[in-house]
């Protein structure tokens, strides 16, 4: 299992919800953090909590619907002079629930794809060459198990798009120590998931972070968080090694 103590992780959408919990999970194990929120001010609480655990932590702000802000955020991170070993691309948006789904506006797709697909891939493309040069890296893109919900077409399509581009890129990294995988946290009671969701945010751990700890040089898997709930991170890593590579339609070992 990878020891994250002293490493640096970028966690997007860390100000609340699943990203907040994932960031603290890493910090509790000695991982230094770069936490992202829509603004730096949104990250005040997580910064304080992380630093109280004895790790270094910085905040960055970017509205992912504005891709120029993503570029500026990445430049700011480069300017910190630290080596980003781990990226948890957690930030995302569900723009609307369209009861009259046959009138879904194009804007739902445009905004969803900018935030849920394009921004995380811009981040991945930025850090992968650096990770390859350093000989180590872990990127986990947060996806969704949403199915048969035309009421949420923009969100669903953007996550399906993220799945596809992640797995295509992962095929180029397989067998290296730069690992790219997906994590599905499940339907949780967060600002995105809403109050009617069946699962507490805590149920996403350690599943949403197991991809940061794997040590088998395998990419292209989709970790379902509910499969790992209640496990220690050591147990989760052991289970993750048996996970099949995800192709979007079928899995193979």
C-alpha atoms as one frame of an Amber mdcrd trajectory, in Angstrom:
protein
   0.000   0.000   0.000   1.229   3.509  -0.799   2.278   5.640   2.164   0.857
   9.136   1.555   2.676  10.706   4.496   4.565  13.773   3.273   3.106  13.631
  -0.234   0.956  16.350  -1.781  -2.613  15.901  -2.983  -4.920  18.207  -4.897
  -8.562  17.667  -3.934 -11.130  19.579  -5.967 -14.495  20.370  -4.459 -12.914
  20.010  -1.019 -14.883  22.721   0.747 -17.795  20.419   1.568 -19.374  17.029
   1.115 -17.439  14.077  -0.238 -14.400  16.151  -1.173 -14.173  17.541   2.346
 -14.229  14.062   3.842 -11.712  12.724   1.325  -9.314  15.589   1.998  -9.411
  15.021   5.753  -8.949  11.272   5.242  -5.680  12.017   3.439  -4.601  14.645
   5.957  -5.173  12.233   8.842  -2.543  10.026   7.189  -0.014  12.829   6.867
  -0.748  13.928   3.305  -0.280  17.618   2.564  -3.171  19.236   0.758  -4.058
  21.687  -1.959  -7.785  22.154  -1.533  -9.993  23.654  -4.202 -13.284  25.480
  -3.875 -15.197  27.847  -6.092 -13.388  30.556  -4.119 -10.526  30.379  -1.653
 -12.843  31.719   1.034 -15.001  28.619   0.696 -11.989  26.559   1.812 -11.402
  28.338   5.129 -12.869  25.532   7.235 -11.081  22.647   5.516  -7.778  24.568
   5.638  -8.086  24.974   9.381  -9.057  21.347   9.917  -6.203  20.057   7.772
  -3.574  22.236   9.397  -4.832  21.185  12.825  -3.892  17.640  11.824  -0.301
  18.774  11.350  -0.047  18.865   7.562   0.675  21.727   5.199  -2.336  23.001
   3.283  -3.044  25.622   0.651  -6.313  26.740  -0.892  -7.038  27.566  -4.512
 -10.216  28.920  -6.019 -11.714  28.406  -9.457 -15.156  28.322 -10.991 -14.903
  25.296 -13.273 -17.584  26.570 -15.643 -14.992  29.181 -16.651 -12.137  27.164
 -18.116  -9.790  30.155 -17.998 -10.106  29.939 -14.214  -9.051  26.282 -14.323
  -5.939  27.297 -16.271  -5.180  30.079 -13.786  -5.638  27.651 -10.882  -3.169
  25.198 -12.407  -0.623  27.974 -12.902  -1.064  29.000  -9.273  -0.489  25.420
  -8.117   2.673  25.205 -10.228   3.856  28.360  -8.526   3.668  26.731  -5.096
   6.776  24.738  -5.946   5.452  21.433  -4.589   5.170  18.044  -6.284   1.557
  17.002  -6.696   1.515  13.218  -6.344  -2.235  12.670  -5.980  -5.245  14.289
  -7.636  -8.796  13.645  -6.523 -11.032  15.209  -9.175 -14.106  15.392  -6.991
 -15.725  18.716  -7.945 -18.928  18.434  -9.958 -22.386  19.845 -10.525 -25.910
  18.627 -11.165 -27.404  21.639 -12.910 -31.125  20.812 -12.827 -33.786  18.133
 -12.515 -36.023  18.448 -15.597 -39.406  16.873 -14.985 -40.331  17.840 -18.536
 -37.149  16.208 -19.812 -38.056  16.533 -23.491 -37.495  20.266 -23.029 -33.988
  19.893 -21.603 -32.071  23.007 -22.733 -28.699  22.819 -24.418 -27.244  24.863
 -21.567 -27.645  21.875 -19.243 -25.222  19.920 -21.385 -22.817  22.790 -21.945
 -22.415  23.651 -18.273 -22.319  20.017 -17.160 -19.606  19.076 -19.629 -17.433
  22.079 -18.756 -17.519  21.305 -15.040 -17.876  17.515 -14.905 -15.844  16.408
 -17.932 -13.595  19.068 -19.412 -12.245  20.636 -16.197 -11.158  17.356 -14.569
  -9.526  16.212 -17.786  -7.679  19.533 -18.134  -6.336  18.875 -14.634  -5.373
  15.300 -15.502  -3.630  16.355 -18.717  -1.707  18.993 -16.765  -0.365  16.707
 -14.056   0.172  13.400 -15.847   3.363  14.497 -17.689   4.805  15.765 -14.399
   3.876  12.492 -12.699   5.452  10.498 -15.508   8.651  12.512 -15.175   8.682
  11.844 -11.414   7.816   8.170 -11.871   4.755   8.294  -9.621   1.207   9.633
  -9.581  -2.361   8.800  -8.675  -5.437  10.430 -10.239  -8.979   9.489  -9.279
 -11.895  10.979 -11.218 -15.251  10.967  -9.462 -18.024   9.499 -11.582 -21.654
   8.527 -10.979 -23.703   5.376 -11.263 -26.698   7.356 -12.520 -28.774   5.432
 -15.061 -32.150   5.784 -16.784 -32.642   9.375 -15.604 -33.429  11.593 -18.599
 -34.503  14.187 -16.047 -30.792  14.675 -15.341 -29.502  14.269 -18.878 -26.757
  16.891 -18.725 -25.280  15.444 -15.565 -25.618  11.838 -16.729 -24.061  12.498
 -20.132 -21.165  14.478 -18.672 -20.307  11.688 -16.249 -20.552   9.104 -19.037
 -18.194  11.287 -21.059 -15.791  11.457 -18.129 -15.888   7.667 -17.849 -15.005
   7.277 -21.519 -12.101   9.696 -21.711 -10.729   8.503 -18.373 -10.687   4.871
 -19.439  -9.236   5.644 -22.863  -6.390   7.570 -21.248  -5.960   4.941 -18.536
  -5.154   2.351 -21.202  -2.023   4.367 -22.038  -0.899   4.345 -18.390  -1.532
   0.689 -17.552   1.516  -0.970 -16.023   3.170   2.293 -15.007   3.301   3.856
 -11.563   1.045   6.669 -12.758  -2.425   5.270 -12.112  -5.694   6.740 -13.391
  -8.981   5.342 -12.106 -12.591   6.268 -11.401 -14.547   6.242  -8.145 -18.326
   6.191  -7.772 -19.274   7.519  -4.309 -22.917   6.487  -4.645 -25.958   8.664
  -4.053 -25.060  10.609  -0.918 -26.759  13.347   1.082 -24.628  16.249  -0.113
 -25.502  19.582  -1.689 -25.322  17.809  -5.058 -27.108  14.604  -4.032 -29.828
  16.323  -2.025 -31.490  15.505   1.270 -33.410  12.482  -0.075 -30.283  10.508
  -0.967 -30.073   7.189   0.893 -26.415   7.372   1.906 -24.447   9.548   4.294
 -21.342  11.217   2.827 -19.216   9.133   5.190 -20.278   5.991   3.313 -18.080
   7.098   0.408 -14.950   6.400   2.461 -12.539   4.793   1.996 -13.806   3.896
  -1.494 -13.391   7.314  -3.077  -9.752   7.514  -1.982  -8.615   3.903  -2.418
  -7.210   4.817  -5.836  -4.673   7.059  -4.100  -3.308   4.147  -2.063  -3.136
   1.307  -4.612   0.305  -0.036  -5.414  -0.283  -2.529  -8.252   0.386  -0.185
 -11.221  -3.063  -0.804 -12.698  -5.253   1.828 -14.307  -8.747   1.786 -15.750
 -10.921   0.659 -12.862 -14.100   2.126 -11.420 -14.200   1.704  -7.654 -17.716
   1.543  -6.210 -17.481   3.180  -2.792 -20.199   1.063  -1.213 -18.064  -2.034
  -1.793 -15.471  -0.671   0.625 -17.622   0.939   3.323 -16.598  -0.107   6.824
 -13.165  -1.330   5.727  -9.818  -0.046   6.839  -7.764   1.491   4.054  -5.488
  -1.560   4.185  -8.463  -3.861   3.626  -9.775  -1.608   0.863  -6.465  -1.672
  -1.015  -6.409  -5.456  -0.867  -9.941  -5.623  -2.253  -9.150  -3.039  -4.939
  -6.476  -5.314  -6.400  -9.211  -7.755  -7.450 -11.279  -5.063  -9.162 -11.787
  -5.523 -12.912 -10.811  -2.971 -15.513 -13.871  -0.957 -16.511 -14.723  -0.590
 -20.193 -18.041   1.233 -19.890 -20.121  -1.766 -20.905 -18.273  -4.887 -19.817
 -15.469  -5.643 -17.408 -12.539  -7.945 -17.881  -9.819  -9.129 -15.563
